[in-house]
Amino acid sequence: MAKTKRTNDSRRKASKKFPAGESTPAERVVWLLETVWGGNRSAMAQDVGCGHSVLVKIAAGSQGPGRRVLTAIAAHPKVNPAWLLGGEGEPMLAPSPHAPADGWPVPICRRLLPSSPEKNRSLWSGETFPTAGAFYRPTRYWYEVQKSDPIASDPTSKIDMGDLLLMETDSGWRTDHDQVDGKIGAVRIPDDENARVGLGRVIYDPGSADESGYFGVDTFASGVDPKDLVKEIVVREYDDGRLEVTRGLPRHVEERGGKKSSRRVSQTRLGRSTRQIRLEDIIAVCVMMVRR
């Protein structure tokens, strides 16, 4: 009798209108748990590849879903990542026909697209490359890395000319700052007179109590202009008259909108071009790389 009651409770929860707008990621995860998996935490954990105990805590309200859990659930072929991550649109993707044996064909582009693939069909190369159903989205395309991309000649990037990058253009993937931190992305390069979109590694610095957080992009282009670097020297004077002089990390000075701003630049990035960007400058995020 108790089992029947729990089943009915799950159905009542699942029949509720899906949370949207002001809902939290945790509420959306719980809705998916009850609706798609009928409240079966073990089945959901197995299907999306996350820990059962994590789902138990999320369902109980004692823990929020972290980046890894959200990424795992968003990759499920039934789930709309824009809804899960940002509350936009419908929670479920439209049912697809039976997947081809070789995977879903995704268009290859040799230019980074300024928006979704569907809006830029004229820029498709005419070639496709298959992807598994769990990674297929109509908002994704393969970008073939070109010789002219600075990332291809940088040994630290581990990306070579001819590699295929699966680019996600849905803005829902960029609502979580941690979701894009450290990822390769198609980024609108600041201060570029042609509003060029290039490849770069996105960096998010959460800031501190005194400084607000910011996004930056490492474009893998060599050469930070020395005139844009300032040395930071700190002098401490103690009560006994002693002076202590320390040299801090250099700061990179940038001018945006007529105002100058500076931020610290690590020693490992002195030889590379790093620029500050806005969240809306991130056009797409790479979710997978394939070497052919």
C-alpha positions in Angstrom: 0.0 0.0 0.0 2.9 2.3 0.9 4.5 1.6 -2.5 1.3 2.6 -4.3 1.1 5.9 -2.4 4.7 6.8 -3.3 3.9 6.1 -7.0 0.9 8.3 -6.9 2.8 11.1 -5.2 5.5 10.9 -7.9 2.8 11.1 -10.6 1.3 14.2 -8.9 4.7 15.9 -8.8 5.4 15.0 -12.4 2.0 16.4 -13.5 2.8 19.8 -12.2 3.8 22.5 -14.8 7.5 22.5 -15.3 9.4 25.2 -13.4 10.7 28.1 -15.6 11.9 31.6 -15.4 12.8 32.3 -11.7 13.2 28.6 -10.9 16.5 27.3 -9.6 18.7 24.6 -11.3 17.9 22.4 -8.3 14.2 22.7 -8.9 14.6 21.9 -12.6 16.8 18.8 -11.8 14.1 17.5 -9.3 11.4 18.1 -12.0 13.4 16.0 -14.5 14.0 13.3 -11.8 10.2 13.0 -11.2 9.1 13.4 -14.8 11.6 11.6 -16.9 12.8 9.0 -14.5 9.7 8.6 -12.3 11.5 9.5 -9.2 14.0 6.7 -9.6 17.3 8.2 -8.5 19.4 5.1 -9.4 18.1 5.0 -12.9 18.8 8.8 -13.5 22.2 8.5 -12.0 23.1 5.6 -14.3 21.6 7.3 -17.4 23.4 10.6 -16.9 26.6 9.3 -15.3 26.5 11.0 -11.9 26.4 9.8 -8.3 23.2 8.4 -6.8 24.0 10.1 -3.4 24.3 13.5 -5.1 20.8 13.1 -6.6 19.4 12.1 -3.1 20.8 15.3 -1.6 19.6 17.5 -4.4 16.1 16.0 -4.1 16.1 16.5 -0.4 17.1 20.1 -0.8 20.3 19.7 1.2 22.7 20.3 -1.7 22.5 22.2 -5.0 23.6 20.7 -8.3 27.2 21.5 -9.2 28.7 22.2 -12.6 29.6 18.5 -13.3 26.1 17.3 -12.4 24.4 19.9 -14.6 26.7 19.3 -17.5 26.0 15.5 -17.2 22.3 16.0 -17.2 22.3 18.6 -19.9 24.1 16.1 -22.2 21.2 13.7 -22.0 19.4 13.5 -25.4 16.0 14.1 -23.9 17.0 17.3 -22.0 17.0 20.8 -23.3 20.3 22.3 -21.9 19.0 25.9 -22.3 16.1 25.1 -20.0 18.1 23.2 -17.5 20.9 25.7 -17.2 18.9 28.9 -17.7 15.2 28.2 -17.5 14.7 29.1 -21.2 12.3 27.3 -23.4 10.8 23.9 -23.0 12.4 21.3 -20.7 12.5 18.4 -23.2 13.9 18.3 -26.7 11.6 17.2 -29.4 11.7 13.4 -29.9 14.0 12.4 -32.7 13.7 9.5 -35.1 15.8 6.4 -34.7 19.4 7.4 -34.6 21.5 6.4 -37.6 24.0 3.6 -37.1 26.9 5.9 -37.8 25.6 8.7 -35.6 23.9 12.0 -36.3 25.5 14.1 -39.0 26.6 17.6 -37.9 27.8 20.2 -40.3 31.5 21.1 -40.6 32.4 24.8 -40.9 35.8 26.3 -41.7 34.8 29.7 -40.3 33.5 30.4 -36.8 29.9 31.2 -37.0 28.5 34.5 -35.5 25.4 32.7 -34.2 23.5 29.4 -34.6 24.2 27.0 -37.5 20.7 27.3 -38.8 21.1 31.1 -39.2 24.4 30.7 -41.1 23.8 27.8 -43.5 25.7 29.7 -46.2 28.9 29.3 -44.2 28.6 25.5 -44.0 31.4 23.6 -45.9 29.0 21.1 -47.3 30.6 18.3 -45.3 29.4 16.6 -42.2 30.9 14.5 -39.4 28.7 12.2 -37.2 28.2 12.5 -33.4 26.6 10.3 -30.9 23.0 11.0 -30.0 23.9 12.2 -26.5 26.0 15.0 -28.1 23.7 15.9 -30.9 22.0 19.3 -30.8 20.7 21.4 -33.7 22.5 24.3 -32.1 26.0 22.7 -32.6 28.4 22.5 -35.4 31.9 21.2 -36.0 34.6 23.8 -36.5 37.7 22.6 -38.4 40.8 24.3 -36.9 42.6 26.3 -39.6 46.3 27.0 -40.0 45.6 30.7 -39.4 44.2 30.0 -35.9 46.9 30.9 -33.3 45.7 28.1 -31.1 46.9 25.6 -33.7 50.6 26.6 -33.3 50.5 26.9 -29.5 52.0 23.7 -27.9 50.0 24.3 -24.6 46.6 24.1 -26.3 47.0 20.5 -27.5 44.9 21.4 -30.5 46.2 21.1 -34.1 45.2 22.2 -37.5 42.5 20.0 -38.9 41.1 19.0 -35.5 37.3 19.3 -35.2 35.8 21.2 -32.3 32.1 20.6 -31.5 30.8 24.2 -30.9 27.7 24.8 -28.8 25.9 28.1 -29.7 23.0 27.9 -27.3 23.3 30.8 -24.8 22.0 28.5 -22.0 25.4 26.9 -21.9 27.0 30.2 -21.0 24.7 31.3 -18.1 26.9 29.6 -15.5 30.3 31.3 -15.1 32.0 28.1 -14.0 30.5 26.3 -17.0 32.8 28.3 -19.4 35.8 28.8 -17.2 38.8 27.2 -18.9 36.9 26.2 -22.0 37.8 26.9 -25.6 35.3 29.2 -27.1 34.4 31.3 -30.2 34.8 34.8 -28.8 34.2 38.2 -30.3 37.7 39.8 -30.0 37.5 43.1 -28.1 38.7 46.3 -29.9 38.9 44.4 -33.3 37.8 46.9 -35.9 36.2 44.1 -38.0 34.4 42.6 -34.9 36.2 39.4 -35.6 35.2 36.1 -33.9 38.3 34.0 -33.0 39.2 31.0 -30.9 40.4 31.5 -27.3 40.5 30.0 -23.9 37.9 31.7 -21.7 39.0 32.6 -18.2 36.7 33.7 -15.4 38.1 35.4 -12.3 35.5 35.6 -9.5 37.3 38.6 -8.0 37.4 39.4 -4.4 35.7 41.6 -1.8 37.5 44.7 -3.3 37.3 43.7 -7.0 34.4 42.5 -9.0 34.8 39.3 -11.2 35.6 39.5 -14.9 35.9 37.3 -18.0 39.1 37.2 -20.0 40.2 35.4 -23.1 43.6 34.0 -24.0 43.7 34.3 -27.8 47.0 32.3 -28.0 48.4 35.2 -30.0 51.9 36.0 -29.1 53.2 39.3 -27.8 51.7 41.5 -25.1 52.7 45.0 -26.0 55.2 46.1 -23.3 53.7 49.6 -23.2 50.5 48.1 -21.9 52.3 46.6 -18.9 52.9 48.4 -15.7 55.1 47.2 -12.8 53.6 47.0 -9.4 55.9 47.7 -6.5 54.6 47.6 -2.9 56.4 49.5 -0.1 55.6 48.7 3.5 56.8 51.1 6.3 57.0 49.6 9.8 56.7 51.4 13.2 60.5 51.0 13.7 61.2 52.9 10.4 62.1 49.8 8.4 61.0 49.8 4.7 60.1 46.5 3.0 59.9 46.7 -0.8 58.3 43.8 -2.8 57.6 43.5 -6.5 54.2 42.2 -7.4 52.9 40.7 -10.7 52.7 43.2 -13.6 49.4 44.6 -14.5 48.0 44.8 -18.0 46.4 48.2 -18.7 43.4 48.2 -21.1 41.2 51.0 -22.3 37.5 50.3 -22.9 34.9 52.9 -23.5 37.3 55.7 -22.8 38.2 54.4 -19.4 41.5 52.7 -18.4 41.5 49.5 -16.3 44.2 47.2 -15.2 44.5 43.6 -13.9 47.3 41.4 -12.9 48.9 39.2 -15.5 50.6 36.0 -14.4 54.1 35.3 -15.5 53.1 32.4 -17.7 50.8 34.7 -19.8 53.3 37.5 -20.4 54.1 36.1 -23.8 50.5 35.8 -24.8 47.7 38.2 -25.6 45.0 38.1 -22.9 42.0 40.5 -23.1 39.1 41.3 -20.9 35.7 40.4 -22.4 32.0 40.4 -21.5 29.8 37.3 -21.2 27.9 38.3 -24.3 31.2 38.3 -26.3 31.3 34.5 -25.9 29.5 33.3 -29.1 30.0 29.5 -28.6 31.7 27.0 -26.3 33.6 23.9 -27.4 32.1 20.8 -25.7 34.2 18.1 -27.5 37.3 17.7 -29.7 37.9 15.1 -32.3 41.3 14.5 -34.0 40.8 13.0 -37.5 
